Amino acid sequence: MSHATFTAETTQGLPSLVTALPGPKASAIIARDHAVLSPSYTRSYPLVAARGEGAIIEDVDGNRFLDMNAGIAVVAAGHCHPEVVRAIQEQAAQLIHMSGTDFYYENMVRLAEKLATLAPGGVPRRVYFGNSGTEAVEAALKLARYHTGRDKFIAFFGGFHGRTMGSLSLTGSKSVQKKGFGPMVPGVSHIPYAYCYRCAYNKQPDTCAVECVKVIEEQLLKTILPAEEVAAIVLEPLQGEGGYVVPPQKFFDELQAVARRHNILLIADEVQSGMGRTGKMWASEHFDFTPDILTVAKGIASGMPLSAMIARTEIMQWKPGAHASTFGGNPVAIHASLATIELLERELIDNAAKVGRFMLDRLRTWPERYANVGDVRGMGLMIGIEFIKDKQTRERHPALRDRLEQMMFERGVLVLGAGQNSMRLCPPLVITRDQAEFAMDTLEQCLREATA
Ligand SMILES: Cc1ncc(COP(=O)(O)O)c(C=O)c1O
């Protein structure tokens, strides 16, 4: 069944609200949740999901929302795409688990072959499977140390790589994520990212000398970080949690040159930017960027827990027993991933590029038209809008972003923040032009109302 048929026939593609929010059933569940679940979870608004279909989420009271989050950039093929559901059901009836770390099964090989072929740069690759983004990053850190015999890493402010101790040590996003958990894994140095709207060096992207990369050789390696101790530079090619920040081409050119000069590995964390979201399979491809190691999760299996760490074959040469995970590469998740990739290649990457272009064309005019919109940036269906108080000072306006998030929820459109004062739009890749237009119309109305 094609995506067009799926969305047109089986979803009413726009929100419809039938109760005040949260409705009675949602309120009761939220009260129980608060008594028993970890308070470390951040819930931006009271959505209690019951079912999903395409880009629509229905809550327990029958309210239908347009999901511009995709479960935080996860359900690439949309909620419960029939082909993904079929793959899950078929596999679940046949083999749910046999631990790929100890035994073989064919679909694990099939998916690894596929990912190795798809990975950027066309170089020979091997694949390690985990269950979550953070596990892929942990595996990448261990492999980089193992292969290079070096123990230090360079990461970026604003980067998010996960919350287990290794990946958390790389994360440079929000201090609440680190508070109370120290000491971090030693040997990680953070430097400013190519966040051109807020350049740490007060330069302009067209004329700068890529100071944000130059700092590596001119300061870090000369003063506190001997190059021969640096295993890898870890980056998101398009920063996600940090505010959906898109670096210029020369950032990647310089980074590759520096890494080459010092035999430092490049690890691209494409957990959020991968799997077709940016209108190409990987954000790295937009920049002709060939990382040595790639980490992938989120959209890889449209919602089933799966991650992959994909490395150059000559790098992934660790010994049996060096690293493994009981559940990594679960057969059901793998089958969902194979179905997802088929859909991505058949039509959804093209749709992400097309609908993303349509959205960006419209949103790019907002900084000129609205005093409180500082910047709009993105690629494909990974779009960030930065809210500010003042065009001159660019003072951040997190309260406006948070207010808009609430107002959108009250109108049936689910959006989330990213960074200190940006909103992210990362809908499922099945989203239609009409749905995208509805989301933007609603956001524009809310913006006008909130700033009137
Ligand atoms: C770029 C990036 N890396 C790693 C992670 C961690 O993934 P997970 O939450 O699946 O552990 C995330 C999650 O948001 C992410 O965006």
The ligand as a Gaussian input file, in Angstrom:
#p B3LYP/6-31G(d) Opt

LIG

0 1
 C       21.857000      12.913000      18.673000
 C       21.419000      12.005000      19.775000
 N       22.260000      11.080000      20.234000
 C       21.908000      10.224000      21.205000
 C       20.655000      10.278000      21.776000
 C       20.277000       9.304000      22.861000
 O       19.344000       8.403000      22.371000
 P       18.466000       7.513000      23.374000
 O       17.526000       8.418000      24.074000
 O       17.784000       6.519000      22.473000
 O       19.440000       6.846000      24.300000
 C       19.734000      11.228000      21.323000
 C       18.389000      11.325000      21.923000
 O       17.701000      12.293000      21.828000
 C       20.127000      12.118000      20.304000
 O       19.281000      13.061000      19.833000

